[in-house]
Amino acid sequence: MAVKPSRTEPIRPLLGRCVAFYSVLAQVCDTVTAGLMLSQAVYWSDRTQDGSGWFHKTCEEWSEEICLSRHEQDSARARLKMLGFLR
């Protein structure tokens, strides 16, 4: 598949920072939203000043970073807690 550069030119100024998404985590979590949130949690856990991997994100920060609504975040968080990935 290819995308014509002339077609993407108008949206290029809108593109911000790219978010890494490990698709295998969506398979492990059995949902794309939980996999996306876990991908970001792994990213931030690796970059925190706290040696234990703890970090803090507000609902608004999650929305800005991965475009999940409050309801989607709550569902993903519940799934990740159930699977033992989040505390």
SULFEN-V997281 format. One record per residue. N is the residue number from 1. RES is the residue in one letter. PSI is psi in whole degrees, 0 to 359 (NA if undefined). BURIAL is # if it has 9 or more other C-alpha atoms within 8 Angstrom, else .. D_FIRST is the distance of its C-alpha to the first C-alpha in Angstrom with 1 decimal. Layout:
BEGIN
n:N res:RES psi:PSI burial:BURIAL d_first:D_FIRST
n:N res:RES psi:PSI burial:BURIAL d_first:D_FIRST
END
This chain:
BEGIN
n:1 res:M psi:145 burial:. d_first:0.0
n:2 res:A psi:150 burial:. d_first:3.8
n:3 res:V psi:130 burial:. d_first:6.9
n:4 res:K psi:128 burial:. d_first:10.0
n:5 res:P psi:324 burial:. d_first:12.8
n:6 res:S psi:333 burial:. d_first:15.3
n:7 res:R psi:329 burial:. d_first:13.8
n:8 res:T psi:346 burial:# d_first:14.0
n:9 res:E psi:315 burial:. d_first:17.3
n:10 res:P psi:333 burial:. d_first:19.6
n:11 res:I psi:347 burial:. d_first:18.5
n:12 res:R psi:317 burial:. d_first:18.7
n:13 res:P psi:339 burial:. d_first:22.5
n:14 res:L psi:341 burial:. d_first:22.2
n:15 res:L psi:129 burial:. d_first:20.3
n:16 res:G psi:216 burial:. d_first:22.9
n:17 res:R psi:138 burial:. d_first:23.0
n:18 res:C psi:142 burial:. d_first:20.1
n:19 res:V psi:127 burial:. d_first:21.2
n:20 res:A psi:138 burial:. d_first:20.5
n:21 res:F psi:119 burial:. d_first:20.0
n:22 res:Y psi:104 burial:# d_first:20.8
n:23 res:S psi:332 burial:. d_first:19.3
n:24 res:V psi:331 burial:. d_first:22.1
n:25 res:L psi:329 burial:# d_first:24.6
n:26 res:A psi:323 burial:# d_first:23.2
n:27 res:Q psi:317 burial:# d_first:23.9
n:28 res:V psi:318 burial:. d_first:27.3
n:29 res:C psi:345 burial:# d_first:28.3
n:30 res:D psi:12 burial:. d_first:27.0
n:31 res:T psi:145 burial:# d_first:25.6
n:32 res:V psi:319 burial:# d_first:22.7
n:33 res:T psi:316 burial:# d_first:25.2
n:34 res:A psi:321 burial:# d_first:27.6
n:35 res:G psi:321 burial:# d_first:24.9
n:36 res:L psi:315 burial:# d_first:23.8
n:37 res:M psi:319 burial:# d_first:27.5
n:38 res:L psi:322 burial:# d_first:28.3
n:39 res:S psi:315 burial:# d_first:25.5
n:40 res:Q psi:323 burial:# d_first:27.1
n:41 res:A psi:320 burial:. d_first:30.6
n:42 res:V psi:315 burial:. d_first:29.9
n:43 res:Y psi:308 burial:. d_first:28.7
n:44 res:W psi:328 burial:# d_first:31.9
n:45 res:S psi:326 burial:# d_first:34.2
n:46 res:D psi:345 burial:. d_first:33.3
n:47 res:R psi:4 burial:. d_first:34.2
n:48 res:T psi:154 burial:# d_first:37.4
n:49 res:Q psi:338 burial:. d_first:40.8
n:50 res:D psi:123 burial:. d_first:42.2
n:51 res:G psi:343 burial:. d_first:42.2
n:52 res:S psi:356 burial:. d_first:41.8
n:53 res:G psi:0 burial:# d_first:38.4
n:54 res:W psi:141 burial:. d_first:39.6
n:55 res:F psi:165 burial:. d_first:38.0
n:56 res:H psi:133 burial:. d_first:38.4
n:57 res:K psi:136 burial:. d_first:35.9
n:58 res:T psi:166 burial:. d_first:36.9
n:59 res:C psi:319 burial:. d_first:35.2
n:60 res:E psi:321 burial:. d_first:34.2
n:61 res:E psi:318 burial:. d_first:32.8
n:62 res:W psi:317 burial:# d_first:30.6
n:63 res:S psi:316 burial:# d_first:29.5
n:64 res:E psi:319 burial:. d_first:28.6
n:65 res:E psi:316 burial:. d_first:26.7
n:66 res:I psi:9 burial:# d_first:24.7
n:67 res:C psi:34 burial:. d_first:25.3
n:68 res:L psi:138 burial:# d_first:27.3
n:69 res:S psi:170 burial:. d_first:30.2
n:70 res:R psi:316 burial:. d_first:33.7
n:71 res:H psi:317 burial:. d_first:33.5
n:72 res:E psi:320 burial:# d_first:30.2
n:73 res:Q psi:315 burial:# d_first:31.7
n:74 res:D psi:317 burial:. d_first:34.9
n:75 res:S psi:316 burial:# d_first:33.2
n:76 res:A psi:317 burial:# d_first:31.0
n:77 res:R psi:317 burial:# d_first:34.1
n:78 res:A psi:318 burial:. d_first:36.1
n:79 res:R psi:316 burial:# d_first:33.7
n:80 res:L psi:324 burial:# d_first:33.5
n:81 res:K psi:317 burial:# d_first:37.3
n:82 res:M psi:323 burial:. d_first:37.7
n:83 res:L psi:353 burial:. d_first:35.6
n:84 res:G psi:12 burial:. d_first:37.7
n:85 res:F psi:330 burial:. d_first:35.1
n:86 res:L psi:151 burial:. d_first:36.9
n:87 res:R psi:NA burial:. d_first:40.5
END
